[in-house]
Amino acid sequence: MSPSIILSLTIAVALGSTFHAILGRRLWQWPVYLFSAIAGFFLGYVGGVALNIELIPLGSIPLAASLAGAFLLLGLAWYFMAPSAAS
C-alpha cells in the first residue's frame, strides 16, 4: 500500500475520532464520523487533484482540499445526527 494512502487514512481516522470526541454523544456515532471523515478526505483529495488545488501540499496529498472535504462531510453527518431543538 502506498505511503500517501496510509498517511491519508491516518489523518482521516484521527480527524473523525477527534470530531467524535468533541461532538459525539453516543458510541454508535463513532463509525459514522469515521466513515464520513475517510470518505470526505478522499473526495476532497480527488477534487483537489482534479481541480489542481495545491494550497498546502503534504507530499502528493493536497491537504487543504482533502481537509475541506472531510470537514464538509463531518459537518453533514453531525447535522443529520444532532438532536433538533424543536423536539
Backbone bond lengths (Angstrom), bond angles and torsions (degrees), N, CA, C in turn:
res aa  C-N    CA-C-N  psi(-1)  N-CA   C-N-CA  omega(-1)  CA-C   N-CA-C  phi
1 M - - - 1.449 - - 1.531 107.91 -
2 S 1.287 115.38 140.20 1.455 120.64 -175.73 1.539 111.31 -70.21
3 P 1.321 117.34 146.24 1.464 120.19 -179.86 1.528 113.51 -61.88
4 S 1.318 117.51 -31.42 1.468 119.06 179.50 1.527 111.11 -68.85
5 I 1.317 118.03 -33.23 1.473 120.72 176.55 1.525 110.10 -69.14
6 I 1.322 116.46 -42.50 1.469 119.84 178.71 1.526 110.55 -63.88
7 L 1.331 117.70 -43.29 1.459 120.90 178.04 1.528 111.10 -64.56
8 S 1.336 117.19 -40.50 1.458 120.88 178.65 1.526 111.02 -63.41
9 L 1.328 116.64 -44.46 1.467 119.92 177.77 1.524 111.64 -63.31
10 T 1.317 117.19 -40.20 1.460 120.90 179.03 1.522 111.12 -62.83
11 I 1.320 117.16 -45.57 1.462 121.26 179.30 1.521 110.61 -64.26
12 A 1.333 117.57 -43.89 1.459 121.21 -178.25 1.529 111.28 -66.23
13 V 1.328 118.24 -42.09 1.466 121.15 178.87 1.524 110.31 -65.52
14 A 1.320 117.07 -41.17 1.467 119.98 177.50 1.523 110.98 -64.08
15 L 1.311 116.94 -39.36 1.459 121.17 179.17 1.533 111.34 -66.46
16 G 1.330 116.74 -45.96 1.467 120.33 178.83 1.518 112.34 -64.48
17 S 1.326 117.21 -39.91 1.462 120.79 179.47 1.530 111.27 -68.39
18 T 1.319 116.89 -40.04 1.464 120.36 177.20 1.516 111.10 -65.65
19 F 1.311 116.67 -41.03 1.458 120.98 177.89 1.527 110.14 -60.75
20 H 1.336 116.97 -42.29 1.459 120.44 178.22 1.525 111.12 -67.43
21 A 1.327 117.71 -38.50 1.459 120.63 179.80 1.532 111.32 -63.74
22 I 1.328 116.83 -32.37 1.461 120.39 -178.40 1.527 111.77 -86.63
23 L 1.330 117.62 -45.57 1.461 120.83 -171.89 1.521 115.22 -113.70
24 G 1.322 118.23 -7.80 1.462 120.26 -177.25 1.516 111.81 -76.42
25 R 1.325 115.74 146.87 1.455 120.85 178.86 1.515 112.21 -116.07
26 R 1.302 117.33 -30.14 1.459 121.86 -176.49 1.525 109.57 -125.80
27 L 1.328 115.64 154.53 1.460 120.74 -178.22 1.529 111.86 -65.94
28 W 1.329 118.18 -32.79 1.462 120.53 -178.16 1.533 111.71 -67.16
29 Q 1.331 117.97 -16.15 1.461 120.24 179.25 1.537 112.59 -77.14
30 W 1.341 116.02 -21.90 1.457 119.26 -176.52 1.526 113.37 -59.59
31 P 1.361 119.73 -48.35 1.479 118.08 177.32 1.529 113.12 -63.38
32 V 1.320 117.17 -30.96 1.464 119.90 178.30 1.527 109.68 -66.19
33 Y 1.328 116.51 -43.80 1.464 119.80 177.59 1.533 111.65 -66.65
34 L 1.315 116.93 -38.36 1.465 119.72 177.28 1.523 110.99 -62.15
35 F 1.332 116.73 -49.54 1.464 120.25 -179.99 1.527 110.74 -61.84
36 S 1.333 116.42 -41.74 1.468 119.93 179.73 1.515 111.53 -63.03
37 A 1.331 116.93 -41.79 1.464 120.07 -179.92 1.523 111.36 -66.61
38 I 1.330 116.73 -43.04 1.467 119.89 -179.71 1.522 110.74 -66.55
39 A 1.329 116.91 -47.43 1.468 120.18 179.79 1.525 111.14 -63.03
40 G 1.330 117.25 -43.91 1.458 120.68 179.75 1.513 112.56 -65.54
41 F 1.336 116.57 -38.59 1.462 120.48 179.01 1.523 110.38 -62.69
42 F 1.327 116.40 -45.23 1.460 118.35 -178.49 1.528 112.41 -75.32
43 L 1.319 118.37 -30.72 1.468 119.67 173.30 1.532 110.18 -67.02
44 G 1.324 116.68 -40.45 1.461 120.10 175.46 1.514 111.89 -64.39
45 Y 1.331 115.60 -37.13 1.469 120.46 176.97 1.533 110.38 -61.65
46 V 1.319 115.98 -47.69 1.468 120.43 179.55 1.528 110.28 -62.29
47 G 1.329 116.51 -43.91 1.460 119.79 178.33 1.517 112.39 -63.95
48 G 1.321 116.88 -40.39 1.460 120.24 178.73 1.511 112.80 -65.07
49 V 1.330 116.42 -39.69 1.462 119.80 178.20 1.526 110.43 -70.74
50 A 1.339 116.91 -42.42 1.466 120.45 -178.13 1.528 111.78 -65.91
51 L 1.338 116.76 -38.82 1.459 120.38 -178.19 1.527 112.96 -94.09
52 N 1.335 116.69 2.01 1.461 123.14 179.14 1.528 111.65 58.06
53 I 1.336 116.36 44.76 1.461 122.45 177.23 1.525 107.59 -96.21
54 E 1.321 116.17 111.47 1.458 120.81 -178.90 1.520 109.51 -129.52
55 L 1.335 116.55 65.35 1.461 119.07 -179.53 1.523 111.66 -72.52
56 I 1.319 117.06 -48.81 1.459 121.56 178.93 1.525 107.35 -127.64
57 P 1.318 118.34 86.08 1.465 118.92 179.96 1.535 111.02 -76.72
58 L 1.313 115.39 136.61 1.464 121.82 174.42 1.519 106.01 -122.78
59 G 1.314 115.93 90.00 1.455 120.49 -171.62 1.520 108.56 68.98
60 S 1.320 116.45 -119.98 1.469 119.84 177.84 1.526 112.09 -99.47
61 I 1.325 117.15 9.20 1.468 121.52 -177.70 1.524 109.34 -98.87
62 P 1.337 118.11 121.71 1.466 119.46 172.38 1.538 108.38 -77.44
63 L 1.319 116.59 93.19 1.461 122.32 -168.69 1.526 113.20 -64.54
64 A 1.312 118.68 -40.13 1.463 120.94 -178.15 1.531 111.17 -63.44
65 A 1.313 116.99 -46.66 1.462 120.79 179.87 1.525 110.93 -67.31
66 S 1.319 117.02 -39.01 1.456 120.79 -179.87 1.529 111.43 -66.35
67 L 1.324 116.77 -43.54 1.460 120.21 177.47 1.523 111.73 -66.60
68 A 1.321 117.05 -36.20 1.465 119.90 177.36 1.526 110.60 -63.05
69 G 1.320 117.34 -42.57 1.461 120.49 177.16 1.508 112.42 -64.47
70 A 1.338 116.89 -40.67 1.464 120.76 179.21 1.519 110.76 -65.36
71 F 1.330 117.43 -45.52 1.464 119.69 179.46 1.527 111.96 -65.76
72 L 1.324 116.90 -33.65 1.458 119.92 177.82 1.527 111.11 -63.65
73 L 1.320 117.28 -49.08 1.462 119.49 179.95 1.528 112.21 -71.19
74 L 1.321 118.39 -33.36 1.463 120.29 175.04 1.527 110.72 -64.80
75 G 1.320 116.76 -40.22 1.461 120.51 176.40 1.512 112.22 -63.21
76 L 1.327 116.77 -41.01 1.464 119.97 177.12 1.520 111.44 -65.42
77 A 1.321 116.98 -41.39 1.467 120.37 178.45 1.520 110.24 -63.45
78 W 1.326 117.53 -43.14 1.459 120.42 178.64 1.522 110.82 -63.93
79 Y 1.325 117.24 -41.70 1.459 121.70 -178.43 1.526 111.13 -60.39
80 F 1.324 117.16 -42.59 1.450 119.65 -177.76 1.529 113.94 -81.11
81 M 1.342 117.49 -16.10 1.462 119.65 179.28 1.524 113.05 -101.50
82 A 1.323 118.56 -16.68 1.465 120.95 -177.97 1.521 109.49 -72.99
83 P 1.328 117.10 139.89 1.464 118.88 177.87 1.530 109.81 -68.32
84 S 1.307 115.33 141.94 1.466 119.14 -179.06 1.528 109.78 -80.25
85 A 1.321 115.98 152.20 1.461 121.09 -179.34 1.522 111.63 -75.46
86 A 1.328 117.50 -18.80 1.465 121.47 -178.05 1.523 112.70 -79.14
87 S 1.334 118.32 -10.26 1.461 120.87 -177.01 1.492 112.28 -68.56
